[in-house]
Amino acid sequence: MSEVLLDIRGLSIGLQQEDGVRDLLRDVSLNILPQETVSLLGGSGGGKTSLGLAILGLLPSAMKVHNGKILFLGQDLLSLQRSSLRRLRGKEISMIFQEPLSAFNPVFRIGDQIAEVVQEHTDHPRAKIMDRVCTLLDMVEIPEPRRVASAHPHQLSAGLRQRAMIAQAIAASPKVIIADEPTSNLDVTVQARIIELFAKLKKQLSLSLLLITHDLGLVKAMSDRVFILYEGRIVEQGNTQDVLSHAHHDFTKRLITTISL
């Protein structure tokens, strides 16, 4: 059996509110193998994004992990110092955020923001970093990469911003990419192209993907295994086709009725 890359065990996350702590995730466990796409599927506002942020140590201060482990190649990320986690973030595990316009700094050019990741996590010569940025933009099928590299985020279409964020995510050749609703703000045609791009990059770069989504159609198109999140708990899991063909939980059955399988 392949070595588990990312192994989340019994993770519980709480949100501090005025009237006490509200559970966002309760005893959530999932794992990802090399070159596998695993989906965490659930409704909007159900805590899916919080899991992705917890993996990278990016939870807001009002949210706390109060139980569980997040193991990456056997090392518990929750036990790491901030400096160690910062070195791992982007190099070994990276994240594609739901809204690139918000995730990119509006003040700096796209190329400079990707170059920062290359400079921080690779040994590329400083003089060659922008060449590497253009290579990355070309890998994600962006036309005129030098022009796009010199643009600010707001000057690009939603589809180009998403591709630029994917380029940033793969800049240091990570083992795992967390993709949070990677096609939610794109039209259907662009969604299809992004799905094709993920498939190409996964094979080309030997990536593993954690896909966080509420879109069952996206899960069907991309995932090897799926974990169904409902009311903060995993209620169903398994091979994607098996789960979609033989759903047991009522929440999964309701999701299936929303799309044509």
C-alpha positions in Angstrom: 0.0 0.0 0.0 1.3 3.5 -0.8 2.5 5.7 2.0 -0.2 8.1 3.3 0.8 11.7 2.5 -1.7 13.5 4.6 -3.6 11.8 7.4 -6.2 13.8 9.4 -7.3 11.9 12.5 -10.2 12.9 14.7 -9.9 16.6 14.0 -12.3 18.9 15.9 -12.5 22.6 15.4 -14.5 25.1 17.4 -15.6 28.7 16.8 -15.5 31.1 19.8 -18.8 33.0 20.0 -20.3 35.4 22.5 -22.5 32.6 23.9 -19.7 30.0 23.9 -17.9 27.7 21.5 -19.7 26.3 18.5 -18.4 23.1 16.9 -17.5 23.5 13.2 -15.9 20.1 12.7 -16.2 17.1 15.0 -14.0 14.1 14.9 -13.2 14.4 11.2 -10.8 11.8 9.8 -9.6 11.5 6.2 -6.3 10.7 4.4 -4.7 11.2 1.0 -2.4 8.9 -0.9 0.3 9.9 -3.4 -1.1 11.1 -6.8 -4.7 10.8 -5.5 -7.6 13.3 -5.6 -9.7 13.2 -2.5 -12.8 15.4 -2.2 -14.4 16.8 1.0 -18.0 17.4 -0.1 -20.5 19.3 2.0 -22.9 22.2 2.1 -21.9 25.9 2.2 -20.8 27.1 5.6 -20.3 23.6 6.8 -16.7 23.9 7.9 -14.9 22.5 4.9 -12.7 25.6 4.3 -11.8 25.5 8.0 -10.2 22.1 7.6 -8.1 23.4 4.7 -6.9 26.4 6.7 -6.2 24.2 9.8 -3.9 22.0 7.7 -1.8 25.1 6.8 -2.0 26.7 10.3 -4.1 29.6 8.9 -7.2 29.4 11.0 -8.6 32.8 12.2 -7.9 33.5 15.9 -11.5 32.8 16.8 -11.2 29.2 15.6 -9.3 26.6 17.5 -8.4 23.0 17.0 -9.3 21.3 20.2 -8.7 17.7 19.3 -7.1 15.5 16.7 -3.9 15.3 14.6 -2.9 16.4 11.1 -0.1 14.2 10.0 2.0 15.0 6.9 4.4 12.1 6.1 4.0 11.1 9.7 4.7 14.4 11.3 2.0 16.2 13.3 1.6 19.7 11.8 -0.2 20.8 14.9 2.9 20.4 16.9 5.2 22.5 14.6 6.5 25.9 15.5 5.2 28.7 13.3 8.6 29.0 11.5 8.6 25.3 10.6 5.0 25.4 9.4 5.8 28.5 7.3 8.7 26.7 5.6 6.4 23.8 4.8 3.5 26.0 3.6 3.8 26.4 -0.1 6.8 24.1 -0.5 5.2 20.8 0.6 1.5 21.7 0.8 -0.1 24.7 -1.0 -3.6 26.0 -1.2 -5.7 27.4 -4.0 -8.2 29.8 -2.4 -11.8 30.2 -3.4 -11.5 33.8 -4.5 -8.2 34.7 -6.2 -9.1 38.4 -6.4 -9.1 38.5 -2.6 -6.2 36.1 -2.1 -3.8 38.0 -4.3 -2.5 41.3 -3.0 -4.1 44.0 -5.2 -1.0 46.3 -4.9 1.6 43.9 -6.4 1.9 42.5 -9.9 0.9 38.8 -10.4 4.5 37.9 -11.5 6.0 39.4 -8.3 3.6 37.5 -6.1 4.4 34.2 -7.8 8.2 35.1 -7.8 8.0 35.5 -4.0 7.0 31.8 -3.6 9.8 30.7 -6.0 12.4 32.7 -4.2 11.3 31.5 -0.7 11.0 27.8 -1.4 13.3 27.0 -4.3 17.0 27.4 -5.2 16.4 29.1 -8.5 19.0 31.9 -9.2 17.6 35.3 -8.5 18.3 36.4 -12.1 16.2 33.5 -13.4 13.2 33.8 -11.1 11.1 35.7 -13.6 11.9 33.2 -16.3 10.6 30.5 -13.9 7.4 32.6 -13.3 6.7 32.8 -17.0 7.3 29.0 -17.3 4.8 28.4 -14.5 2.2 30.7 -16.2 2.8 28.8 -19.5 2.3 25.5 -17.7 -1.2 26.6 -16.6 -1.9 27.6 -20.2 -1.9 31.3 -19.8 -1.3 33.1 -23.1 1.3 35.9 -23.2 2.8 34.9 -19.8 5.1 38.0 -19.6 2.2 40.3 -20.1 0.1 38.6 -17.5 3.1 38.5 -15.1 3.3 42.3 -15.3 -0.5 42.8 -14.7 -2.2 43.5 -11.4 -4.9 41.0 -10.2 -7.8 43.3 -11.1 -6.6 43.6 -14.7 -7.2 39.9 -15.3 -10.3 37.9 -16.0 -11.6 35.5 -13.4 -10.3 32.6 -15.4 -6.8 34.0 -15.8 -6.7 34.9 -12.1 -7.6 31.3 -11.2 -4.9 30.0 -13.5 -2.4 32.4 -12.0 -3.3 31.2 -8.5 -2.7 27.6 -9.7 0.7 28.7 -11.0 1.5 30.1 -7.6 0.4 26.9 -5.9 2.7 24.7 -8.0 5.6 27.1 -7.9 7.6 25.1 -5.4 6.5 21.7 -6.6 4.4 20.7 -3.6 3.3 17.2 -2.9 -0.3 18.2 -1.9 -2.5 21.0 -3.2 -5.6 22.0 -1.3 -8.2 23.4 -3.8 -11.0 25.3 -2.1 -14.0 25.6 -4.4 -11.6 26.1 -7.4 -14.3 26.6 -10.0 -17.2 28.1 -8.1 -16.9 31.7 -9.5 -16.2 30.6 -13.1 -18.6 30.1 -16.0 -19.3 26.5 -17.2 -16.8 26.7 -20.2 -14.0 28.0 -18.0 -14.8 25.4 -15.3 -14.3 22.6 -17.8 -10.9 24.0 -18.9 -9.8 24.3 -15.2 -10.8 20.7 -14.6 -8.8 19.6 -17.6 -5.8 21.6 -16.4 -5.9 20.0 -13.0 -5.9 16.6 -14.6 -2.9 17.5 -16.7 -0.9 19.0 -13.8 -1.7 16.1 -11.5 -0.2 13.7 -13.9 2.7 16.0 -15.0 3.8 16.9 -11.5 2.7 13.8 -9.6 0.4 15.8 -7.4 -2.1 14.8 -4.8 -5.2 17.0 -4.5 -7.6 17.7 -1.6 -10.7 19.2 -3.3 -13.0 21.1 -1.0 -16.3 21.7 -2.6 -20.1 21.7 -2.5 -20.3 20.8 -6.2 -21.1 17.1 -6.7 -20.5 17.4 -10.4 -17.0 18.5 -9.8 -16.4 15.6 -7.4 -17.6 13.2 -10.0 -15.3 14.7 -12.6 -12.1 14.8 -10.5 -12.2 12.6 -7.4 -10.8 9.1 -6.7 -12.4 9.1 -3.2 -14.9 11.3 -1.5 -15.8 12.2 2.1 -19.2 13.6 2.8 -19.4 16.2 5.5 -22.7 17.0 7.1 -23.3 19.0 10.3 -19.5 19.0 11.1 -19.1 15.2 10.8 -18.0 12.7 8.1 -21.2 10.8 7.4 -20.1 8.8 4.3 -16.9 8.0 2.6 -15.3 5.7 -0.1 -14.6 5.3 -3.7 -16.3 8.2 -5.5 -18.3 6.1 -7.9 -19.3 3.7 -5.2 -20.6 6.5 -3.0 -22.5 8.2 -5.8 -24.0 4.9 -7.0 -24.9 3.5 -3.6 -25.4 6.4 -1.2 -26.6 5.5 2.3 -26.9 8.8 4.1 -29.9 11.0 3.4 -27.7 14.1 2.9 -25.7 12.4 0.1 -28.9 11.2 -1.5 -30.3 14.7 -1.5 -27.1 16.0 -3.1 -27.3 13.4 -5.8 -30.8 14.5 -6.8 -29.5 18.0 -7.6 -27.5 17.0 -10.6 -27.9 14.5 -13.5 -25.6 11.6 -12.9 
